[in-house]
Amino acid sequence: MGSYGAGRLPAAGGAAEFFTTDNGLGSDDVKAIAFDIDGSVWFGAEFLTLERSEFPQAAAVSRLAPNGSWSTFTDAGEGVHDIAIDQAGTKWFATDSGLSRLSAAGEWRHFDTGPFAELAQDISAVAVGRDGSVWLGMNRGLVKLAADLTGLQRYTSADGLAGPIVNDIAIADNGDVWVGGEFGASQVSAADGSITGYFAGTSGRLWITVDGQRRGLTYHGNVRTLDDGDRLSGELAWFGACPVAGRPDVKDRIVLIDETSCVGTQLAEHAAVAAGASAAVVFSDLPSYHNVWETSFRGIPVFYLEPGQGAALRDHMLSGAMVSVDIAPPPRDIPVVDALQSFSVDHVAIDAMGDIWLGLTVPRGGGVVRRKKDGDEWVNYGAGNALMSDEISDIASDRTTGDVWVSQFYGLSRLAAREPGATCETSVRVDTDTTSAAAIENAADVDVFALNVDRPFSRFDITVPDPEDRLDLYLVRSCGAIGGGRRIGGGRRIGGEQRLVFDVTSRTGTYYLVVRPRPSSHAYPIPYRVRASLTQIDLASKRTLILTHEPAIRHHFALQPDDPELVAWQERLQALAADDGVGGYIVWDLKKDTSDDVAAAYREWELNADPSQTFHKANRLALALRDWIWQRRAADMPRLQYVVVAGDDRVIPHLRVRIDAPPGSVDDGWMTEDEYL
């Protein structure tokens, strides 16, 4: 991950690590990450010219070695957009000045002269096929560099690409190349090189027949004037270059207009309407167009060709060639996400199952769509069901676990490769400070998530958006408690969310979050997302230690884990601890949240069957608690002054022994007595 440095999430869970220029990173503006065959991690950065005024050592390329050491390289250029590493360990860098290569032997080469001179431009994406071929994304299409470096092959929108600008590239196991483009996605077949376009929103295909040869052009269309059932076809007539007064012989014909000198003004479109044209095909020699979706022109269907397509068409017509047009309604192969039409596919990833993941961009957001490998099924993911934001920054697939990670403007989400099951063995791990998506499929479905805690005295904060109050969630410590009653924490509804907060004392290890539907009628499936954070508890600020043993409370008062009376008691204790005048920390389970000595002493007292030994067992427990409290005060609770016991003699025995105060502690609130009865 990167933008203000780089971060690493351990595979086994736990706290994230962060790296900046202070640690050895060449630049904090990280735009590309790639993993080497030797375990190294490579980072590419942008905007180095601006950074060098404050950071003279800025470098576009950084390497984090397996032993933790850093290296930086300036040979690649000023800005790196993407990195690909082949099976031989050769690194390929897509930069703002062209293509650079770093061999496994450490030799640099730049492809910007001779037969590769056309590569001396801004390259947005790079990927390496299994055959060693290198695929490059540019503003003018897709380029394939042969594995033996003998030549280049270019693909443009005239060949079927969904737009002239290539944003991202991913290569499937079968060799097919998937491309994210300005107007959609494209699939280049490894078998025959054919291209299948998947267009989004108002993008589509405009079929042009020149001298009997039919080919497709890509356009942005004014779809509000062309219904799904409509179709336009006929001979194309040259209308002229803007400004144009119009021609009397274009009535009810489809006209071609050169809008280079008046882009965005719609003068030519209005002239075509005045001349009686039935539709207009508009082009410009400028490298980019205005935002067509903001246009208010609705007079006739207008189709804005991609840059570079119209001039050749005009030349054909002026030379006397017969040009016919077949305009169909814009296909929407890529589905709408959260009711927003998408115009651009900026990110492409392929998961372990071979499914294609596309990150979409629209003027007001975006989202992610997933195309199943087998068939044409599409699945939508947006802020409403799986993501925290519709503004997607990148997508990556973990080929080991099959999980797909989506970085967004508001954070990071993990889309699990499989649905969580109802047991420990089928649970799905949730990493802290990330979001995982799943769905309840039916009334009997139970989802289990595993959360790993490697730091004692931490606080779980788990959030599940649930605006319709359809879900129930609770936390358990062991696998055997998942379907039964030994809950250690339950979710509370706050606003439109289910929220579960639980303090982990000394019990590190794995906890299990259980999500199930509430017992009422629902429409299934119920998609949801889980976000878990883990923060360190500031024990140094606590002045009161609240001791209880919840299992004993439940046993002696015959309460179930979800009993309202027990929940109310928990909430009262939590409110007491949160009071500013108390500053409390709660120990809910003496056997699990304290020390081995306390746990052993409590177990002996709890199981004692000899009345003559009751006092001795209780005194031993009191001594163990005393020692543990003093240890906590000396280690991490220096402000501790008070101990509150929540429960009667059946929960924590009040039988006492002589306790000597630690030296110098009397003034801090500790009190002594000669003898306790």
N, C-alpha and C positions, 0 to 999 in steps of 0.2 A: 504494500500500500504506500502511497506517497502523495505529496503536494507540499506539505511543510515538513519534509524529512521522509523517513521510511519507518514502517512498523512491522513487527513479526509476531504472529500468534503461534505459540507452541502447539505441536500436533497433539500432544497429550492433554491439552487444556492448560488453564492457569493464566497468569498475568502476561499481558502483551509487553514486548520490548520496543523501544523507540530509538531511532538513530538520526542524528543530524550532522551538520558540518563539524560540530564539536566532537563527534565520535570518529570522524574520518571520512564521512560522506562528502563527495565532491561538490554537491549542490543540494540545497533543501527542496528545490523545485523538481521533484522526481516525477517523471512521466512514463517510464518504462521499467519493467522488472523481468528478468529471465533467470532460469536456473541452469547451471552448467552441469556437465556429466560428472565432474569431480566434487560436486557438492557446493561449489561457490555460487554466490548470488551476484548478478550484475544489475546495475542501476543506470538508467539514462535520464538526463536532465535537460531542461530548456532555459532560455533567457539568461544565459551566462554573461552576456555583455553587460547587462545591468548589474549583475552581482559583482563583477570584478572590481567595481569602484570601491566596494566595501570588503570584498573577499578575493584578494589577488590570486589565491590558490584554487579558485573555482575550476571544476573540471566537468565535462559533459558525461563522462563515463566513470563509474566507481565499481570496485569489486570487493565483496566481503568474502574472505577465504574461510574454509571450514574451521580453521583455528582461531577465528575472530579478528584477524588482522585485515587492514584496509589498504587498497591501492587505488590510485586515481589516474586517469588518462585524458589527455587533451587532444589526441590524434584524430578522434572521430569528427571533430568540428565543434560548432558553438551550441547546437541544439539537437538532442536525440529524441525522436518521437517514438521509436519502437526498437526492440531487440529480438533477434531470433538466433538460436544456437542449434547447429546440426549435430548429427550423430558422431561426427569426428571431433567435436568440441570447437569448431570454427564459429566465431561470433560475427553476426551481420547486424549492422546498425543503419536504421533509416533516419536520416538527418535532414535538417533544413537546407543543406547544400548538396545532398546526394546520398550515394550508397558507400559505406565503408565496411571493410572486413578486417578482422583480427584472427589470424590463423592460430591453431593450437600451439604452434612454435613461437608465437609472440610477434609475428610480422604483420604490419599494417599495409593495406592497399585501398586506394580510393578509385572508384569506377566513374571517372568523369572526363576521359579523353578517348580519342580514337573511336572504335565502334560503340563505346559506352558514353559518348559525349552527351547523348540525350538524357542520361541519368543525372546530370549535373543540375538538379532542381530539387525542390522541396518534395521529399518522399515521406508519406504519412504512415505507411505500414510495411512490414516485411514478415514473410513466413517462409519456411523451408520444407519442401516435400520430402517424402521418404526416398525418392529417386535422386535427391540432391539438388533439384531445381529450386531457384530462389524466386519468390513472387513478391512484387512490389506494388504498392498502392500510391497513386499520384492524383494530381488535379485533372489529368487528361486521360485517365483510364488505368488499366491493369497491365503490368509488364511481367513477362516470364523470362528469367535469365537461366539459360540451360546449365545443367550441372557441370558440363565441361567448359563453360564460359565461351562457347562458340558463337552465340548469337542471342538476340532479343526477339521476343514475340509480344506484340501489343494487342490488347483487347479494349474496345471502346464501346460506347453505347450503340454504335451502328452494328456491333456484333451481338448485342443483346444485353449488355451490362445495364443495370438499373441506375443510370446516371453517370456522368463523366468523372465525378469526384469519388475516389475510393477512400473510405475512412478506416476500414479494418479488414483483416484477412485471417481465415482459419482453414486448416486443411484436415479433412476427415481421414480415417484410417484407410479408406478405399482409394485415396488420392484425389477425390473431388475437392475443388477449391471453393470455399464460400467467401463471398465478398460483401461487406457492408458498404452501401453507396448512398449518394445524396438523395436518391428517390426510392430506395428500397434495397433488396438483397439479390445477389446473383449466385448461381451455382454453375461452376465450370466443370463439366464432366471429364474425368480422367480417361474414360474409355474413348471418346471421340472428339473432345474439345468443344462440344456444343454448350451453349449457355442457356440456362433457364432463369428468367427474371421473376422475382417476387416483389411486386410493386405495392407501395403503401399509400394510403390516403388518396390524393387526387393525381398521383402519378400514373402513367399508363403507356400504352403502345399506340403509335400512329403509323399505320402501314402505308408505305409509299411504293408505288410501282413505276419504275423508270425503264422505258423500252422493254417492257415485258418481264423485268426482274423485280421481284417483290422483296422489300427489306423493311425492317422496323426502325423507327426512331422513338426516342423517349421524350416525353413532354410533361410540362405542368399544365393542367387543364382547368378551365373555368367550369367545373363540374356542375355548378348550380344551374347552368343553362342546358345541360345534357342529361336527361334522365336515363336510368338504367336500361330502359327498353328502347331507347333511341339508337339510331345508327346513321352516320353520314358517309356518303361515298360519292365519287364523281371526279371529273377532271380538274386538276389544279390550275388556277389562272394567276399569272404574275400581276400584282397590283402596284408594285413600285416601292421606292424607298421613302421613308418618312423625312420631311413632311410631304404628303402626297394629296393631290386634289381629288383623286379617284378617277375611275374609268367607267364609261357608260355600259361597257359590255360584260360586266361582272355580275349582273343581276342574277340572283339565285345560284351563284357559283361559289366554290371554296377558293379563297384567294391566299396568296403568299405575300407577306409584307416584310420588308427590311426595316427594323425599328432601331438600328444602331444609333442614329443621331437624335432619337427622342425617346430613349428607354424610360419607361415609367410614366410617360405623359398620357398615353392612350389616345393620342391624336390620330394615329393610323387606324386604330380600331373604330373610332367614331366615323372616320372617313369611309371605312368599309361598310359600316351600317348605312351611311347616307347613300352609298352607291348600290345598295340592295344586295350585298353579298350574303350568302347563307351561313358562312363560317369563315374563320381566318386562322391561318397558320403563321405565326410570328417568330422571327429570329433576330439575333443580334450578333455582331462580330465582337462584342465586348466579352471579356473572360467570365463574367458572371451576370446574373439577372437580378432584378429587384424581387422582393418577396411577393410572389404572385398571390398567396393566400390573403394578402392585405388589400388586393385590388377591389374596387367597387364596380368594375365594368361588368354589365350584365346584358348588353345589347344582343350579342350573338355568341355562339360557342367560339372560344378563342383558345388556341393551343400554342403554348410557348415552347419552342424547341430548345433543347440544350445548346449551350455555346458550341460553335464549330460545326453544327449540322446543316444550318440553313444556307450558307454560302454555296456549297456544292450543289444543293438542290436548285438554287437560283440559276447557277451557271448551266445546269442541264436544261432548264426551261428556256433560257435565252438562246441556247444553241439549237433550239427547235425540237428537243426531245419531248415525247409525250409522257406526261406525269399524271398519274391518277392517284387518288387518295381513298383510303378506307379507314374511317375513324370509328372505333367502337367505344362504348362507355369505359371509363378507366377501371381496370380490374383492381380489386382489393384483396390480393392473395394474402397479404399480411393483415391480420385482424386488428380491429380497433381496441385500444387499451383504455379502460375507464372513460369511454365515450369521447376520446380524443383521437382525431385522425392523425396518423403519423406520416411525416414526409421524408425522414432521413433515418437510415440505419447506421449508427455510429460505432457499434460494438458487436463483435461476433465471437462466439465460443462454441466448442463441441465437447459434450460431456462423454463420460466413459461408455455410455450406452449408444453413442452415435447421434443423439438428439442435438438439434441446432438451436442455439440460444441467441436471440437478437436484442440488442439494446436500442430503443427507439428514441427519437427526439422530435418534438413538435414545438411550436412557439410558446406553449404554456406548460411544458412538462415532457412526458414520454412514458416509459415503462419498459417491460421486458416481455417478449413472446418466445415460446418454445415450440419448435416444430419437431414432432416425433419422427424418428428415423423410418419407421414403417408406416406408410400412409401419409395422409395430408392433414392429420389432426394438429390443431394449434391450441396452445394453452396460454392464457393471459396472466401476467403478474403485474400488479400495480400497488399504489399506496393503499388501496382499499382492501387488499387481501393478503399480501405477502411482504411488501416492501415498505420502507419508512418514507420513501420519497419517489416521485416519478422522474426525478432528474438523475439520470444514470451516468456514472463516470467511467465504469469499466465492468467487465464480466470475465471471470476466470473459472476453469473447471479443475477440480482435484481428481486426477485420473486414478488415484489410489482408492479413495473413498467413494468417488462418484458425485460428491457434493459440488454444487455450483455456488460461487461467491459473487455477490453483486455489490459494488461500491456505489454509493449514492451521495447526494449533496448533504444528507442528514445522517450518514453513517454507513454501516456495513451489514449486509444480510447474507445468511447462508441458506440456500434452498437444498434441503437434504435429498440425497439420491433415492431414498426410500421413505415410506411412511413409518413413523415410530410405532413399535408394537406394544403389547400389554405386559411385557416381562423385562427383566434386566437384560436378558440376552438379546432382545430385539429392540432395546431402547436406542435412541439417537442422542449423541453427545451434543450439548449446547455449550458453546464457548462464551465466556463472559464478554460483555460489551458488543455482542453481535445479535442479529435477529435471525431466528429459524422459523420457517413456514411449514405448516402441516394442515391437515383437515380431519375432522371427525366425520366418518363415512356413514354411521348409522347409530341407533340408540344404544347398541351394545359395545360400540367401539371405545377403547381406552388407549390413550397415547402416553408413553413413558419417555421422559428425557433424562439423560444422565448429566449431572453437573459436578465437575471435579473441583475440590477446594484444597489448595496446597498451603494456605496461610491461616494459622489459627487467629481467633478473634477477628473474624470478618463478618460482614453483613451482606446477605443475599437480598437483592431487590429484583423481583421477577414481575414483569408486566405483560399482560395479555389483553389487547383491545377486545372488548366484548360489548358493543353498544346495545345489543338486544338481550343481554343477560341469559345466554344459552349455555355457558360453560361453567364447570366447577374444576378447581385445581387445588392440589395440596402437595405437601412435601413429606417424603418418608426417608428414613435412613438406611433401611435394609430391603433386600429383594422380597423377603417374606411379608413385608408390610404393605406391598403395593395393592393387593386386592382386599386387604383386611383393615384393621383398625388403628394400627400404631402410627398415627400421623404426628408429625412434629411441627407442622405449620399449615395454615390454610389461607386461601385467597380471600380478600375482602374487596367488595365492589366499591370503587371510588370513581364517580362520574361514569364514563362509558368504558371503564377498564376493570379488569380483575388484577388485583395487586397483592403480592405475597412478599412480606418482609420477614426475614429470619436471621437471628444472630448466631453465628457459628463461634463457639468458644474454643475449646482445645480439640474438638473432633474434626480433624481434617479427613480427607478422603472423598468418596463418591456419595452424592445425595441424588435422590430421584424425584423429579417433578411429574406428577400424574395429572393428566387433563382428560376430562370425560364430560359428556353432555349432561345437562341438568334433567331430572326426571319429569319432563313435560313434552308436549308435541312440538317438534321442530321440523323445518325443511332441511333435508340433508343433500349434499355434504355441507359441513360448517367449516369453511376455511378460516384459519387464524394464524397469528404469528406470536412467537415467544421471544421476549427480550430479557436477558439476565445480566445484571451487573453485580460485581463483587467489590466492595470497598473495605478498607481497613478501619476497624472501630478505634476511635481515639480514647483508649482506656485511661490515658493520663488526665483526662478532664472529668472522670467519674468520681463522685464522692460517696456513693451509696452502692453497696452490693446487696442485691435482692436474691435470696436463696429459696428455692422450692424444688419439689420433685414431682413433676406433672404426672408420671405414671402412677404414683401413690395416690394423688388426688383423684384420678379417674377410677382407681380400684376401690378406694374406701367410700367414695360417694356414688359409685355405680354410674359413671358418666361415659358416654360414647365420645369419640374424637370430634364429631360435629355437633355435639349436644349444645344447644343455645346457652345453657347455664355455664358450661365449660368455656365456650367462646367469650361470653361476657366477662368471666373471671380473667381470662388471658388479656382481654382488652383493658380491664381495669389495672392490671399489673403494668402493662405497657404504658398506659397513661401516667401512672405513678412514676415510672422510670424516666419518662420524657419530661416531667415537670422540672422547670428551671431550678426550683428550690431543692430538688432531690438529686438530679444528675445521676440517675441510677443505671446499673447494668444488671440484667436478669440472668441467673443461672437456672435453666428450666429442668435440667436432669442432672442430679448429683453424681450419678454413676457414669455419665458420658461427658459431662461438660467441665469436670474438675481435674482430678488426678487419679492415678491408679490406686494410691493409698486410700483416698476417700471412697472410691468405687468399691474396693475390697471391704473396707470397714462398714459401709452402708449395706453391702450384701450380707455380711455376717449378722448385723443387727436385724435386718429384714427377715432373715431366715432362722433367727434364733428360736429354738423350741424349749430352752431351759430357763424358767423364770428366774432362777438364782443367778443367771449370767446376764440378765437384761441390763443391769446398771453398768456392768463391765463393758458390754458391747456398745452401749450408748456413749460411754465415756471415751472409748477408743475412737468412735466416729467423731466426737467433738474435738478430740486432739488432732485427728487428721484434717478436719475442717479448719481448725486454728492454724495449723502449719501451712495449709494451702492458701489461706487468706493472707497470711504474712508474706508468703512468697510472692503472691500477686501484687501486694502493696510495694514490696521492695523492687520488683521487676518492672511493672508497667502501670501501677495504679497509685502513684505517690500522694494523691489527694484523697485517698480513701479514708472516710471518717466513720461511716455508719454501716451496720449490717442489719438487714431486715429479713426475717424468716416468714415466708408465706405458707401457712399450713399449721396444723396442730401436731401433738406428740406422735400421731400416727404417720406423719409425713417426714418431719425432722424432729428427733427427740430433743426435749428441752432439759434433759438431765445434764448436770454440769460438773466440771472439775475445776480445780484451781488453775488459773491462767495468769502467768506473769507477763506484764507489758514489756514490749521491746524498749531498750534504753532510749530515753529522750522522746518517747512517743506520747506521754501523758498529756502534754499540752496540745497534741494534735487530735484529741478527742477519745483516745483509748482510756479505759477506766479499769481499775483493779479492785478486787475484793479478796479478803483473806481466805474465804472458803465459799464455794457454791453448793447449795443443797439440792 
